[in-house]
Amino acid sequence: MEYEEYLEQGETLASEGLIEEALSRFEQALAAAPENPEAIEAVGRALLNLGRLEEAEASFLDALEIDPEWVAPRMGLALVALGRDEPFKIVHHLERAIEADPGYPEPYVELGRYYGYMNEPALAKATFERWTARHPEDADMLINAGLTLFDASDFAEAYGFFEKAVEAATEEEQRSGALTFRANALDMLGRYDEAVTAYEEVIAETPEWWEAHANLGICHARNGHVERAEAAFRRGLADCPGSPEIRDELAAHLLSQGGDLQEALKLSEEAVALGRDEIRHLITLGEVKLALGDDEGTAEAYRAVLALDPENPDAHLELGILHERRGEMTEAEEHFVESLKADPGNPRALYSYASLYYTADDLETAEEILERAVAADAEYSPALSALASIRARRGEYGDALDFIERAVEAGESDADHFKSALEFAPLHSDPRFRTLLSRMSHARGNGAD
């Protein structure tokens, strides 16, 4: 068999996610043509996808030695550097790829996205403009630029790119996407009425474009118009009856607004059935089942998430909380640790992990973890309230009051907890404590209204 056939078979296997099998075919291609840079690069690409970074790097360097001007191995080296978090090398290899072939768009996209990820929106914008200045008609690149700047919270610049993408779009899908993203930017810029008009423009042109319906509903909800949000989601479901995404959004909306949980369950189950490998739908299903008190169904949904993404921090966190509730502390700790490995700054995960030590009377360890939670989010009220409890249990009532005040300022409103918890009993006659209880009760009353 010729090496081209092995390469073709390998590419087919790789496209199906069968990376080990693809690597085997690429290695056979390399054996048939040891000096062929395409075979060497393909081996490197497969090794990269398997996380074998050193071997991948060696393959890409070998390919470059044979063909120094070829862009593909240079892109591979950039991805190796990205996997190692080596900023200088990432930029270096992408810039070299641009030098090697200024007419190839992918290095501009990756470099612009990387600058956006590094919170350097000005450099991201400049990188994309190096391409769009020469190719102003490239709607896809304009959309990429807009999305990168949107993710970097530079909504004004994102809006500008989306405007240009709308003008440049030649395909219906491009235009619908650009119009929807432009509306998203308007929403984030606080231009609610214009955003709604922009979403409605997309829906009028392409009612089957589920993204416009979903984002219109989200826009209404974000601006406090919950009834309009639900109406938008339901119209989206009527216009896009096969969309799992609309079902998921409507289910999440019903859940957040105290709506019909049985309808939310039906919608989330349908979303999972229509888009089984979409983690977001499984997480919504887990949240709905939790709200219905179905702990086993909740655990099943989050275990399904871990089957798709074994390191998913949200699934590990929720499973840890379920195990803690059952008194299964060893299992709970395992899941909390896994959650924090993937997301070490998540205050809710840190708070949940600390609760294990608090329950076991290891106040020193609990305090250390809670302080990490507050360092990650200074306004995370559950951690502040827990720190108040620890200080009160030690008899450090002045510090306890300071933490309670910070918790109240951050939104704590559970006055009943502070009235009934034994560690706060010595504070019941303290004027400052009574004032804080009054503020909590007032805040809860306003929330109920």
C-alpha positions as CSV (number, residue, x, y, z in Angstrom):
1,M,0.0,0.0,0.0
2,E,1.3,3.5,-0.9
3,Y,1.9,6.0,1.9
4,E,-0.9,8.2,0.5
5,E,-3.4,5.5,1.2
6,Y,-2.2,5.2,4.8
7,L,-2.5,8.9,5.2
8,E,-6.0,9.0,3.9
9,Q,-7.1,6.2,6.2
10,G,-5.5,8.0,9.1
11,E,-7.2,11.2,8.4
12,T,-10.6,9.4,8.2
13,L,-10.0,7.7,11.6
14,A,-8.8,11.0,13.1
15,S,-12.0,12.7,11.9
16,E,-14.0,10.1,13.7
17,G,-12.1,10.6,17.0
18,L,-10.1,7.3,16.7
19,I,-6.8,8.9,17.4
20,E,-4.8,5.8,18.4
21,E,-5.9,4.0,15.3
22,A,-5.1,7.1,13.2
23,L,-1.6,7.2,14.7
24,S,-1.0,3.6,13.7
25,R,-1.9,4.4,10.1
26,F,0.2,7.6,10.1
27,E,3.2,5.5,11.4
28,Q,2.6,3.0,8.6
29,A,2.7,5.9,6.1
30,L,5.9,7.1,7.7
31,A,7.5,3.7,7.4
32,A,6.6,3.6,3.7
33,A,8.0,7.1,3.2
34,P,10.5,8.0,6.0
35,E,11.4,11.4,4.6
36,N,7.9,12.5,3.7
37,P,7.1,15.7,5.7
38,E,3.3,15.1,5.4
39,A,3.6,11.7,7.1
40,I,5.9,13.2,9.8
41,E,3.5,16.1,10.5
42,A,0.5,13.7,10.6
43,V,2.3,11.6,13.2
44,G,3.0,14.7,15.2
45,R,-0.6,15.9,15.0
46,A,-1.9,12.5,16.3
47,L,0.7,12.5,19.1
48,L,-0.4,16.1,20.0
49,N,-4.1,15.0,20.2
50,L,-3.0,12.2,22.5
51,G,-1.2,14.6,24.9
52,R,2.2,13.2,24.1
53,L,3.7,16.7,23.7
54,E,7.5,15.9,23.6
55,E,7.1,13.3,20.9
56,A,4.7,15.6,18.9
57,E,7.2,18.4,19.2
58,A,10.0,16.2,17.8
59,S,7.9,15.2,14.9
60,F,7.0,18.8,14.0
61,L,10.6,19.8,14.2
62,D,11.6,16.9,11.9
63,A,8.9,18.0,9.4
64,L,10.2,21.6,9.5
65,E,13.7,20.5,8.9
66,I,12.6,18.9,5.7
67,D,10.3,21.7,4.7
68,P,11.2,24.9,6.6
69,E,8.5,27.0,5.0
70,W,5.5,24.7,5.6
71,V,2.9,26.2,7.9
72,A,1.3,23.1,9.3
73,P,4.2,21.9,11.5
74,R,4.7,25.5,12.7
75,M,1.0,25.5,13.8
76,G,1.7,22.2,15.5
77,L,4.6,23.6,17.5
78,A,2.3,26.6,18.5
79,L,-0.2,24.1,19.9
80,V,2.5,22.2,21.7
81,A,3.5,25.5,23.3
82,L,-0.1,26.2,24.2
83,G,-0.4,22.8,25.9
84,R,2.7,23.7,28.0
85,D,1.5,27.3,28.6
86,E,4.6,28.9,27.0
87,P,3.4,32.3,25.9
88,F,6.6,33.4,24.1
89,K,6.8,30.2,22.0
90,I,3.1,30.4,21.2
91,V,3.4,33.9,19.8
92,H,6.8,33.1,18.1
93,H,5.5,30.0,16.2
94,L,2.3,31.7,15.1
95,E,4.1,34.7,13.9
96,R,6.6,32.5,12.0
97,A,3.6,30.7,10.5
98,I,2.2,34.0,9.3
99,E,5.6,34.9,7.8
100,A,5.8,31.6,6.0
101,D,2.4,32.0,4.4
102,P,0.7,35.5,4.9
103,G,-2.3,34.3,2.8
104,Y,-3.2,31.5,5.2
105,P,-5.8,32.7,7.7
106,E,-5.6,30.1,10.5
107,P,-2.5,31.6,12.3
108,Y,-4.1,35.0,12.5
109,V,-7.2,33.4,14.1
110,E,-5.2,31.4,16.6
111,L,-2.9,34.4,17.5
112,G,-5.9,36.8,17.8
113,R,-7.8,34.3,20.0
114,Y,-4.7,33.8,22.1
115,Y,-4.3,37.5,22.7
116,G,-8.0,37.7,23.7
117,Y,-7.5,34.7,26.1
118,M,-4.6,36.6,27.6
119,N,-6.8,39.6,28.1
120,E,-5.0,41.7,25.5
121,P,-7.9,42.9,23.4
122,A,-5.8,45.6,21.7
123,L,-3.3,43.1,20.4
124,A,-6.1,40.7,19.4
125,K,-7.8,43.5,17.4
126,A,-4.5,44.4,15.8
127,T,-3.9,40.8,14.8
128,F,-7.2,40.3,13.2
129,E,-6.9,43.7,11.4
130,R,-3.7,42.6,9.8
131,W,-5.8,40.1,7.9
132,T,-9.1,42.1,7.5
133,A,-7.2,45.1,6.1
134,R,-6.2,43.0,3.1
135,H,-9.4,40.8,3.1
136,P,-12.3,43.1,4.2
137,E,-14.7,40.8,2.6
138,D,-13.8,37.8,4.9
139,A,-17.0,37.6,7.0
140,D,-15.7,34.6,8.9
141,M,-12.6,36.4,10.1
142,L,-14.6,39.4,11.1
143,I,-16.9,37.2,13.1
144,N,-13.9,35.5,14.7
145,A,-12.5,38.9,15.7
146,G,-15.9,40.0,17.1
147,L,-16.3,36.9,19.2
148,T,-12.7,37.1,20.5
149,L,-13.2,40.7,21.6
150,F,-16.7,39.9,23.0
151,D,-15.2,37.2,25.2
152,A,-12.6,39.7,26.3
153,S,-15.5,42.0,27.4
154,D,-14.5,44.6,24.8
155,F,-18.1,44.9,23.6
156,A,-17.8,48.2,21.6
157,E,-15.0,46.8,19.4
158,A,-16.8,43.5,19.1
159,Y,-19.9,45.4,17.9
160,G,-17.8,47.1,15.2
161,F,-16.5,43.8,13.8
162,F,-20.0,42.3,13.8
163,E,-21.3,45.3,11.9
164,K,-18.7,44.8,9.2
165,A,-19.4,41.1,9.2
166,V,-23.1,41.8,8.5
167,E,-22.1,43.9,5.5
168,A,-19.6,41.3,4.2
169,A,-21.7,38.2,4.7
170,T,-22.6,36.4,1.5
171,E,-24.3,33.4,2.9
172,E,-27.5,33.2,4.9
173,E,-25.9,31.4,7.9
174,Q,-23.0,33.9,8.0
175,R,-25.5,36.8,8.0
176,S,-27.7,35.3,10.6
177,G,-24.8,34.6,12.9
178,A,-23.3,38.1,12.4
179,L,-26.7,39.7,13.1
180,T,-27.2,37.6,16.3
181,F,-23.7,38.4,17.6
182,R,-24.2,42.1,16.9
183,A,-27.4,42.0,18.9
184,N,-25.5,40.2,21.8
185,A,-23.0,43.1,21.7
186,L,-25.8,45.7,21.8
187,D,-27.3,43.9,24.8
188,M,-24.0,43.9,26.7
189,L,-23.5,47.6,25.9
190,G,-26.8,48.3,27.7
191,R,-28.7,49.1,24.5
192,Y,-31.6,46.8,25.3
193,D,-34.2,48.2,22.9
194,E,-31.8,48.1,20.0
195,A,-30.7,44.6,20.9
196,V,-34.3,43.4,20.9
197,T,-34.9,45.0,17.5
198,A,-31.8,43.4,16.1
199,Y,-32.8,39.9,17.4
200,E,-36.3,40.4,15.9
201,E,-34.7,41.3,12.6
202,V,-32.9,38.0,12.5
203,I,-36.0,36.1,13.5
204,A,-38.0,37.8,10.8
205,E,-35.4,36.8,8.2
206,T,-34.7,33.3,9.4
207,P,-37.2,32.1,12.0
208,E,-35.5,28.7,12.1
209,W,-32.3,30.2,13.5
210,W,-32.5,29.0,17.1
211,E,-29.6,31.1,18.3
212,A,-31.6,34.4,17.8
213,H,-34.6,33.1,19.8
214,A,-32.4,31.8,22.6
215,N,-30.4,35.0,22.9
216,L,-33.5,37.2,22.7
217,G,-34.9,35.3,25.7
218,I,-31.6,35.6,27.6
219,C,-31.6,39.3,26.7
220,H,-35.1,39.8,28.1
221,A,-34.3,37.9,31.3
222,R,-31.0,39.8,31.8
223,N,-32.9,43.0,31.7
224,G,-35.6,41.9,34.1
225,H,-38.3,41.1,31.7
226,V,-39.0,37.5,32.7
227,E,-42.4,37.1,31.0
228,R,-41.0,38.4,27.7
229,A,-38.1,36.0,28.1
230,E,-40.4,33.0,28.5
231,A,-42.5,34.2,25.5
232,A,-39.3,34.4,23.4
233,F,-38.2,30.9,24.4
234,R,-41.7,29.5,23.6
235,R,-41.8,31.2,20.2
236,G,-38.4,29.8,19.6
237,L,-39.6,26.3,20.4
238,A,-42.6,26.7,18.0
239,D,-40.3,28.0,15.2
240,C,-37.5,25.5,15.9
241,P,-39.3,22.4,17.1
242,G,-36.2,20.1,16.7
243,S,-33.9,22.4,18.7
244,P,-32.5,20.9,21.9
245,E,-30.9,24.2,22.8
246,I,-34.3,26.0,23.0
247,R,-35.7,23.3,25.2
248,D,-32.6,23.6,27.4
249,E,-33.0,27.4,27.7
250,L,-36.7,27.2,28.5
251,A,-36.2,24.5,31.1
252,A,-33.4,26.5,32.7
253,H,-35.7,29.6,32.7
254,L,-38.6,27.8,34.3
255,L,-36.2,26.4,36.9
256,S,-34.7,29.8,37.8
257,Q,-38.2,31.5,37.9
258,G,-39.9,28.9,40.0
259,G,-42.0,27.7,37.1
260,D,-43.5,24.3,36.3
261,L,-40.8,21.8,37.2
262,Q,-42.6,19.0,35.5
263,E,-42.5,20.9,32.3
264,A,-38.9,21.8,32.9
265,L,-38.1,18.1,33.4
266,K,-39.9,17.1,30.2
267,L,-38.0,19.8,28.2
268,S,-34.6,18.9,29.7
269,E,-35.2,15.2,29.0
270,E,-36.1,16.0,25.4
271,A,-33.0,18.2,25.1
272,V,-30.8,15.4,26.3
273,A,-32.5,12.9,23.9
274,L,-32.0,15.3,21.0
275,G,-28.4,16.3,21.9
276,R,-27.1,13.4,24.0
277,D,-23.5,14.5,23.9
278,E,-24.1,18.1,24.9
279,I,-22.9,18.5,28.5
280,R,-25.0,21.6,29.1
281,H,-28.2,19.7,28.6
282,L,-27.2,17.0,31.1
283,I,-26.3,19.7,33.7
284,T,-29.7,21.3,33.3
285,L,-31.4,17.9,33.6
286,G,-29.4,17.4,36.8
287,E,-30.5,20.8,38.2
288,V,-34.1,20.1,37.5
289,K,-34.0,16.6,39.1
290,L,-32.3,18.1,42.1
291,A,-35.1,20.7,42.4
292,L,-37.6,17.9,42.2
293,G,-35.9,16.0,45.1
294,D,-34.7,13.2,42.8
295,D,-31.2,12.7,44.2
296,E,-30.6,9.4,42.3
297,G,-31.7,11.0,39.0
298,T,-29.5,14.0,39.7
299,A,-26.5,11.7,40.3
300,E,-27.2,9.8,37.2
301,A,-27.2,13.0,35.1
302,Y,-23.9,14.2,36.6
303,R,-22.4,10.8,36.1
304,A,-23.4,11.0,32.5
305,V,-21.5,14.4,32.3
306,L,-18.4,12.7,33.7
307,A,-18.7,9.9,31.2
308,L,-18.3,12.6,28.5
309,D,-15.9,14.8,30.4
310,P,-14.2,13.0,33.3
311,E,-12.7,16.3,34.7
312,N,-15.9,18.4,34.5
313,P,-15.7,20.5,37.7
314,D,-19.4,21.2,37.9
315,A,-20.4,17.6,37.8
316,H,-17.8,16.7,40.4
317,L,-19.0,19.5,42.7
318,E,-22.7,18.5,42.5
319,L,-21.9,14.8,43.1
320,G,-19.7,15.8,46.1
321,I,-22.6,17.8,47.5
322,L,-25.0,14.8,47.0
323,H,-22.5,12.4,48.8
324,E,-22.1,14.9,51.6
325,R,-25.8,15.1,52.1
326,R,-25.9,11.3,52.4
327,G,-23.1,11.3,55.0
328,E,-20.7,9.7,52.5
329,M,-17.8,12.0,53.4
330,T,-15.0,10.0,51.7
331,E,-16.8,10.0,48.3
332,A,-17.7,13.7,48.8
333,E,-14.1,14.7,49.4
334,E,-12.9,12.8,46.3
335,H,-15.4,14.7,44.1
336,F,-14.6,18.1,45.7
337,V,-10.9,17.5,45.2
338,E,-11.4,16.6,41.6
339,S,-13.6,19.7,41.1
340,L,-10.9,21.9,42.6
341,K,-8.2,20.4,40.4
342,A,-10.1,21.6,37.3
343,D,-11.3,24.9,38.8
344,P,-9.2,25.8,41.9
345,G,-10.7,29.2,42.3
346,N,-14.4,28.2,42.5
347,P,-15.7,29.7,45.8
348,R,-18.7,27.3,45.9
349,A,-16.4,24.3,45.6
350,L,-14.0,25.6,48.2
351,Y,-16.9,26.4,50.6
352,S,-18.3,22.8,50.1
353,Y,-14.9,21.3,50.7
354,A,-14.4,23.4,53.8
355,S,-17.8,22.2,55.1
356,L,-16.4,18.7,55.5
357,Y,-13.7,19.9,57.8
358,Y,-16.1,22.2,59.7
359,T,-18.4,19.2,60.3
360,A,-15.4,17.2,61.5
361,D,-14.5,20.0,64.0
362,D,-11.2,20.7,62.1
363,L,-11.8,24.4,62.2
364,E,-8.2,25.4,61.3
365,T,-8.3,23.5,57.9
366,A,-11.9,24.7,57.3
367,E,-10.8,28.3,57.9
368,E,-7.8,28.0,55.6
369,I,-10.0,26.7,52.7
370,L,-12.7,29.4,53.4
371,E,-10.1,32.1,53.2
372,R,-9.2,30.8,49.8
373,A,-12.9,31.0,48.8
374,V,-13.0,34.7,50.0
375,A,-9.8,35.4,48.2
376,A,-11.3,34.1,45.0
377,D,-14.6,36.0,45.5
378,A,-14.6,38.6,48.3
379,E,-18.4,38.8,48.1
380,Y,-19.2,35.1,48.4
381,S,-21.6,35.3,51.3
382,P,-21.7,31.6,52.4
383,A,-17.9,31.6,53.0
384,L,-18.1,34.9,54.9
385,S,-20.9,33.5,57.1
386,A,-19.0,30.3,57.7
387,L,-15.9,32.3,58.7
388,A,-18.2,34.2,61.1
389,S,-19.3,30.9,62.7
390,I,-15.7,29.8,63.1
391,R,-14.6,33.0,64.8
392,A,-17.7,32.9,67.1
393,R,-16.9,29.3,68.1
394,R,-13.5,30.5,69.2
395,G,-15.0,33.4,71.2
396,E,-13.7,36.0,68.8
397,Y,-16.9,37.9,68.6
398,G,-15.6,41.2,67.2
399,D,-14.2,39.3,64.2
400,A,-17.4,37.3,63.9
401,L,-19.4,40.5,63.7
402,D,-17.1,41.9,61.0
403,F,-17.6,38.8,58.9
404,I,-21.3,38.9,59.4
405,E,-21.4,42.5,58.3
406,R,-19.4,41.6,55.2
407,A,-21.7,38.7,54.5
408,V,-24.8,40.9,54.8
409,E,-23.2,43.5,52.4
410,A,-22.7,40.6,50.0
411,G,-26.3,39.5,50.2
412,E,-26.7,37.2,53.2
413,S,-30.3,37.2,54.3
414,D,-30.7,34.0,56.5
415,A,-31.4,35.8,59.8
416,D,-32.9,32.6,61.2
417,H,-29.6,30.8,61.0
418,F,-27.8,33.4,63.0
419,K,-30.6,33.5,65.6
420,S,-30.6,29.8,66.1
421,A,-26.9,28.8,65.8
422,L,-25.5,28.2,69.3
423,E,-22.2,29.9,68.6
424,F,-24.0,33.3,68.1
425,A,-26.0,33.0,71.3
426,P,-23.7,35.3,73.3
427,L,-24.3,38.0,70.7
428,H,-28.1,38.1,71.0
429,S,-28.0,41.2,73.1
430,D,-25.3,43.0,71.1
431,P,-26.7,46.1,69.3
432,R,-24.6,45.6,66.3
433,F,-25.7,41.9,66.0
434,R,-29.3,42.9,66.3
435,T,-28.9,45.6,63.6
436,L,-27.4,43.0,61.3
437,L,-30.2,40.6,61.9
438,S,-32.7,43.4,61.1
439,R,-30.9,44.1,57.8
440,M,-31.0,40.5,56.9
441,S,-34.7,40.2,57.6
442,H,-35.4,43.4,55.6
443,A,-33.3,42.1,52.7
444,R,-35.2,38.8,52.7
445,G,-38.6,40.6,52.9
446,N,-37.6,42.7,49.9
447,G,-36.5,39.6,48.0
448,A,-39.8,37.9,48.7
449,D,-41.6,41.0,47.3
